[in-house]
Amino acid sequence: MIAGGKTKLPGGVYKKRINNINLDRAIVLCRDGSNNWIFVGLFQKNELDNITDAELDDYQALAKIYAALSDEGISKLMIARELMEICNEK
């Protein structure tokens, strides 16, 4: 996620290219200084050029909720299967 191909939107929201042919996008949330990237939306560029202002507002609200969580809180969400770890590069 750290590598290029992402656009920082306001409020801890990022738009990330997720393949080499530049067709798919992910909406990702991240708090500053965190290694936790939360994928919350996927779309194809040919079906949707960008998210709406209302969707951005919703993602920003969700980013604030995740930013307030401690590592323990995130672990609890993973145990409850509310979040799923999809990659761990350690």
C-alpha positions, 0 to 999 in steps of 0.5 A: 500500500505504501508504494505509488498508485494512490491518491490522498483524499481528505480525512484519511481516505485514499483512492488506490489503483489495485492492478497494473492495467489501471482499471480497478480502484479501492477506497482505503482508510488509514490513520496517520502513522498507522500500518493498518489500511482498511479497504472499504470499497472497490470499483472499476474505473470504467463503471465509476470515474470517481466517488461522489461527495456524499460517499466521500463524507461517509468514508471520512466519517468511517475513517474517524471511527477507525482512527479512534480505535486502539490496536486492541480495538482493531484486534477485537474487530478481527476476532469478531470477524468484523475486519479481516486481515488480507495481507501481512508483509512482516 
